[in-house]
Amino acid sequence: MIGKLSGRVEFKGEDHILLDVRGVGYLVYCSSRTLATLPPVGEATALYTDLLVREDLLQLFGFPTMVEKEWHRLLMSVQGIGAKASMAILGTLGPDGVSRAIALGDWNALKSAKGVGPKSAQRVVNELKDKAPSVMAMSGGPAVASDVPDQDVIEPIAPIQIQTSSAQADALSALGNLGYAPGEAASAVAEALGETPDATEGELIRMALRLLAPKG
């Protein structure tokens, strides 16, 4: 399994790049969002990758973060969602948008991706809602390009840790300890974050509890 590639961008197409890694060219398919963030041809970059293996096909898909790669893997596990649909969803919403849409049960947001119908979008929400908290709490880092002084010598490119909201992860954990199901906890935290993106752990918990409180 090829999990990560670091090299120079040799070519950029509409849905893929050719990545030169020590003289070997890898064709890596990426979402439109990822392609837009990659450096120009000739510059270095790194991508986490997922290999799709079929009888007559081998395809590599590239992602700037482990969170996005994990969502691709989970989306692909849903019946009716192939690699093309998964990349369309990630390209339209990004990993954070996917997390929020699934946690909130917002299948209309998923349906906005090209090639994703209402039934498939609803199936994604129903099958992945309880898995959203663990992905939302992942502390992954983006693969970041660095200068490459020599084509034949490519130093390993270490991922830089990004803040994936420890407050969010702690709030999810706290709500779980209070007995709330993962799906409803993730939905409440996602809604709270939508209203107050910079909320602290305590603020998130209080807002989520208000949202989870019985109505009436």
C-alpha positions in Angstrom: 0.0 0.0 0.0 1.3 3.4 -1.0 0.3 5.7 1.9 2.2 8.9 1.1 4.2 10.4 -1.8 6.6 13.3 -1.7 8.1 14.7 -4.9 7.8 17.3 -7.7 4.7 18.2 -9.6 5.5 17.3 -13.2 2.1 17.9 -14.7 -1.3 19.1 -13.6 -4.5 17.9 -15.3 -8.1 18.6 -14.7 -8.5 15.8 -12.2 -4.9 14.5 -11.5 -1.3 15.4 -11.3 1.9 13.6 -12.4 4.2 13.5 -9.4 7.9 12.8 -10.0 9.3 10.9 -7.0 13.0 10.2 -7.5 12.6 9.8 -11.3 9.4 7.7 -11.1 6.2 9.4 -12.2 3.0 8.6 -10.2 -0.4 9.6 -11.6 -2.4 10.8 -8.6 -6.0 11.8 -8.8 -7.2 14.7 -6.6 -10.3 16.6 -5.9 -10.8 20.0 -7.5 -10.3 21.6 -4.1 -6.9 19.9 -3.6 -5.7 20.6 -7.1 -6.4 24.3 -6.5 -4.1 24.3 -3.5 -1.2 22.4 -5.0 1.9 24.3 -6.1 2.8 25.0 -9.7 4.5 22.5 -12.0 8.2 22.1 -11.0 7.7 22.7 -7.3 7.6 20.1 -4.5 4.6 18.8 -2.7 3.5 15.8 -0.7 0.2 14.0 -0.5 -1.3 11.2 1.6 -2.6 8.6 -0.9 -5.1 5.8 -1.1 -4.7 3.0 -3.7 -7.8 1.7 -5.5 -7.3 -1.8 -6.7 -9.5 -3.5 -9.3 -9.1 -6.3 -11.7 -8.3 -4.0 -14.6 -7.3 -0.8 -12.8 -4.9 0.6 -10.3 -5.6 4.2 -9.3 -3.9 6.5 -6.7 -5.9 9.2 -5.0 -4.2 12.1 -3.2 -5.2 14.1 -0.1 -3.5 17.0 1.7 -4.5 15.7 5.2 -5.2 12.4 6.8 -8.7 13.5 7.8 -9.6 14.0 4.1 -8.1 10.6 3.3 -10.2 9.0 6.1 -13.4 10.6 4.8 -12.6 9.3 1.3 -12.2 5.8 2.7 -15.5 6.0 4.6 -17.4 7.5 1.7 -16.2 4.7 -0.5 -17.6 2.2 1.9 -21.2 3.4 1.2 -23.1 1.6 -1.5 -23.4 3.7 -4.6 -20.5 6.0 -3.7 -17.5 5.3 -5.9 -14.2 7.1 -6.1 -15.5 9.7 -8.5 -18.5 10.6 -6.3 -16.3 10.6 -3.2 -13.9 13.1 -4.8 -16.8 15.2 -6.0 -18.1 15.4 -2.4 -14.7 16.3 -1.0 -14.1 18.8 -3.8 -17.4 20.5 -3.1 -17.5 20.5 0.7 -13.9 19.8 1.8 -13.3 17.5 4.8 -14.7 19.9 7.4 -17.8 20.5 5.3 -18.3 16.7 5.0 -17.9 16.3 8.7 -20.5 18.9 9.5 -23.0 17.8 6.8 -22.9 14.2 8.0 -23.0 15.1 11.7 -26.0 17.4 11.2 -27.7 15.0 8.8 -27.6 17.6 6.1 -27.9 15.3 3.0 -28.8 18.3 0.8 -25.3 19.6 1.2 -23.9 16.2 0.1 -26.4 16.2 -2.8 -24.8 19.4 -4.1 -21.8 17.4 -5.3 -21.8 16.5 -8.9 -23.1 13.0 -9.6 -24.5 12.5 -6.1 -28.3 11.9 -6.0 -30.7 12.3 -3.0 -30.8 8.6 -2.2 -27.1 8.3 -2.2 -26.7 11.4 -0.1 -29.2 10.1 2.5 -27.5 6.8 2.5 -24.2 8.5 3.3 -25.7 10.3 6.2 -27.4 7.3 7.6 -24.4 5.0 7.4 -21.7 7.4 8.5 -23.4 9.6 11.1 -22.1 7.6 14.0 -18.6 7.5 12.6 -18.4 11.3 12.2 -17.2 12.0 15.8 -14.0 9.9 15.5 -13.1 11.6 12.2 -13.9 15.0 13.5 -11.6 14.4 16.5 -8.7 13.2 14.4 -5.5 15.3 14.9 -4.1 15.0 11.4 -1.7 17.3 9.6 -1.3 18.4 6.0 1.5 17.1 3.8 3.5 20.3 3.2 5.9 20.8 0.3 9.4 22.0 0.9 12.1 23.2 -1.3 13.9 20.3 -3.2 17.5 21.3 -3.9 18.2 18.3 -6.1 15.9 16.2 -8.3 17.6 13.0 -7.1 17.5 13.8 -3.4 14.1 14.3 -1.9 14.1 14.7 1.8 11.2 13.2 3.7 8.5 15.8 4.2 7.1 15.7 7.7 3.5 16.6 8.2 2.9 19.7 10.3 0.4 19.3 13.0 -2.6 21.5 12.7 -5.2 22.4 15.3 -8.2 20.3 14.7 -10.0 21.8 17.6 -9.0 20.0 20.7 -12.0 21.8 22.2 -14.2 20.0 19.7 -12.7 16.6 20.5 -13.0 17.2 24.3 -16.6 18.4 24.0 -17.5 15.2 22.1 -15.7 13.1 24.7 -17.5 14.9 27.5 -20.9 14.5 25.9 -20.2 10.8 25.4 -19.4 10.5 29.1 -22.7 12.1 29.9 -24.4 9.3 28.0 -25.2 10.9 24.7 -24.9 8.8 21.5 -22.0 9.6 19.2 -24.2 10.7 16.4 -26.4 13.1 18.4 -23.3 14.5 20.2 -21.5 15.2 17.0 -24.6 16.8 15.5 -24.9 19.2 18.5 -21.2 20.1 18.5 -21.2 20.7 14.8 -24.2 23.0 15.1 -22.6 24.8 18.0 -19.4 25.2 16.0 -21.4 26.6 13.1 -22.7 29.3 15.3 -19.5 30.0 17.2 -16.4 28.7 15.4 -14.0 29.9 18.1 -15.9 28.5 21.0 -13.9 27.0 23.9 -14.5 23.5 25.2 -16.8 24.7 28.0 -18.8 27.0 25.7 -19.2 24.1 23.2 -20.4 21.7 25.9 -22.9 24.3 27.2 -24.2 25.1 23.7 -24.4 21.5 22.8 -26.3 20.6 26.0 -28.8 23.3 25.2 -29.3 21.9 21.8 -29.7 18.4 23.2 -32.1 19.4 25.9 -35.7 18.1 25.4 -37.9 20.6 23.7 -41.2 21.7 25.1 
